Amino acid sequence: MLLRLTPRFLTKVWGSTHLEPWFRDTLGKTGEVWFESATQLPLLVKFLFTTEALSVQVHPEGKTEMWHVLAAEPGARVAAGFHTPISKERLRESALSGEIEDLLEWHDARPGDTFFLPAGTVHAIGPGLTLCEIQQYSDITYRLYDYGRPRELHLDQAIQVSHLGPHAALQPAREGVLVSCKYFTTEKLRIAGRLQCEPSGPGNMIAVLEGTLEIGGQPAVAGQVWFGTTPFELSGHATILRTS
């Protein structure tokens, strides 16, 4: 089986109207593009576009994720974990006051960087970023701080699942394996010719980041995600993320 997944565009207050070169620009503020199928998928792949900061948030067990930076404006940053360990009481107080922004460990985000976020890692994404996110198939999010927006916070749930110390999230720009954990392994590959993809685990997810190629004999371009459970060949000139 080889499927081209269907993109679903989600409007977000922090999203962007500029989605090129992966998708056509939009009138509304698209924040996330989910890739879906009528067939149950083992993982969820998203593209994220930010013009404002997302909430400071955390995910419970069942939503370990990674972000690969596709584009970044000067000064773009993401946060993961805390400078130093804090208590649950300090976490609650800082979330209510907004001090939590200063307690987080912020990283400059550059194209090609990768960030690995196990479930329980408190994190935030700043404006000016385009990311490819690969995650376990869950969308449970607990907000700790939302920059004064009138959206619900989930302090009790968040504090219960949050890891309260530092986390080494940043994987500097490179090719080959970017992240390998018990839930998925993602590698960045530059295709220049042909590459055979063999079945691995529940299947291979192919996110096309740039260039053009054929996947199993079918044309594919940047901004597409494919899923295969049988052997297939990649041919052309492109940069991809392959996840299994």
N, C-alpha and C positions, 0 to 999 in steps of 0.2 A: 504494500500500500504506500502511495506517495500522494500527499495532499498539499495544495497551496492554501494556507490558512487565510481566513477572511478578516480584514481589519475592521474594527469598530471604534469610532471616534467619540471620545468623551470630552464634553465641555467642562472646564475647570476655571475657577476664579483666577488662578495663577497661570493659566495656559497662554498660548501664543496663537496669533493668526499666521505666522510664518513657519511653514512646515517643510519647505523645499530644502534640499533636493529629494527628500524621501517621499513626500506626498505633495499634492497641490495645496497652495495657501488657501486659508479659509476666512470667512467673514467673522465667525465666532471664535472664541478663545479655546482652542483645542489643547488640553493638557496631557491626555493619554490616548494612545492607540493600542487597543488590545487585539491580539491575533487569536481567532477562535475557529472552532469547527464543530460540526454536528457529532463528530467522533470525539470521545473522551480523550483529553490530552494529558500527558503526565506532568507537564510544566506550563506556565504561562509566560509568554514573551510580550513585552510592551515597549513602545517608544514613548518617551516623556519629553515635553517641551515646556520650559518655564520662563515666565517674564516677571514673576513675583516669587517670594519665598513660600514654600510649602509649610505646613504645620510641623512643629517638633512632635515626633510621634514614635511609636514602638509597635512591633507586631508580636503576637504570642507564638508559641510553638505551632509549626505548620506553615510558616511564611518566612523561611530563609530566602534571601535574595542577593542579587549582585547588580551593580550598575556599571555599564561600560560607557565612557564619555565619548560621544560622537562629535559634539561641537561645544565650545565654551567661549563666552565673551570674557574680555579682560576682567579679572577680579572675581570670577565665578567661583563659588565655594560649596562644599558639602560638609556636613558634620556627622561624626559617628563616635559614640562613646563619650566619656568624660575625661577632662585633664587628669583628675585624681579621683579616687573613690569617694563617694558621697553616701549619706544615709537615706533611707526612705523618707524620713521627715524633711531633710534638706531638699530632696527631689520635689516633694509636694510644695514646699514653700517657694522654691525657685520657679516652679511651673506657674504658680499663682501670681508671682511678682514680675515674671519675665526675665529674671536673672539666669534662668536656665540657658539662655543663649550664650552667656559668658562662661558657663561651666562646661559646655560642650567642647569637644576637640574638633576644630574646623580645619579643613584641608583645601588648599587651592586645587581646583579641578581643571585639568588640561585634556585636550583631545588625546585619546589613547589610554588614559588612566582607567583603572578598574577599582571598584570598591566592593568589598564583600561584607554583607550584613547578616550574620546569623540572627535567627529569631531572638528577641529580647534586647537587641542593640538599639538604644535610643539614637535617633538620627534626624537629620534635616537636610533639605535640598534648597539651595539658594536660587536666585534668578539667573537668567542668561545661559541656560544649559539645555542641551539635547542629549538624552541618555537612552541607551537600550537596556532595559531591565529584564532579567531572567529570574524567575522565582517559582517556589512551590505554588500549587494552584489553590490559593486562598486570598481573600481580600479583606481580612480582619485587621483593622487599624485602630489603635487607641491614641487619641490626640492628647498631648500634654500642654501644648501652648500654641496659639493660633494667631498671634500678632493682632489681637483685638477684633478679629472677624467674628461674626455672630454664629459660629458653628459650635456644636456640642463638643465638650471635652470629656475625657474618660479617665479621670485621675485615679480612681480606685483600681480599675482594671490595669491601667498602665503601670502603676507602681508595683502591683503584684507580679508582673512579668518582666520588669526592666532589670537588666544587668547594670550595676551601679559603679562600674569602674571603667578604665580605659579599654579601647579595642583597636587593634592594628588593622584598620580596614583597607588602607591604600595599597594597591598593587601597581607600581609604576608601569608606564607604557612598555609593552613588549608584545611579541607574537608567541604562538604556542599556547600552552595551557595557562589560562588566566585564573581560574578558580576550580578547585576540585574538593568536593565535600561529599558526604554520604547521600546527598539528595540529587546532585548533578555535577557534571564536569563540563566546563566550557573552555573551548580553545579558539584562538583567533588565527585564521588562515588566510594567506594570500594565494589565490588560485591564478596560475599562469599556465594554462594547458588543461590537463585532465587529472582528476582525483577520484578514486573509487571510495564510496562510503559503504561500509559494511554495517549490518545490524549491531546495535550496542544497547544493552539495557532495554528500556521500553521503546527505544527508537531514537532517531536523529532529528533534532531541530536545527534548521539552517536559517539564520537571519542574514539577509544580504545587506551589507552596509554601504558598499559602493561598487560601481562597475556593472558589467552585464555577463551573464553566463547561461548555460543550460543546466537544468537539474532533471536528471532522468529523461533527457531529450526535450524538455519543455523550457521555453524561454523564461528567464527570471531577471529582475532588475532590483536596484536598491529600494528598500522600503518594503520588501516582501519577506515573509517567513514561511518556510515549508517544513513538513513533518513526514518522515518516512520510516517504515518498520521493516522494509526489505532492502536489499542492496540497490544502490543507484549511483550513477556517475555524475560528477560535476565537471563541466568543461567551459572554458572561457577565461576572462580576466576580471577578477573581482576580489573584494575583501569580505569575508564572512565570519560570523560566529557560529561554531558548531557545538551543540549541546546534546549530551546524552546522559 
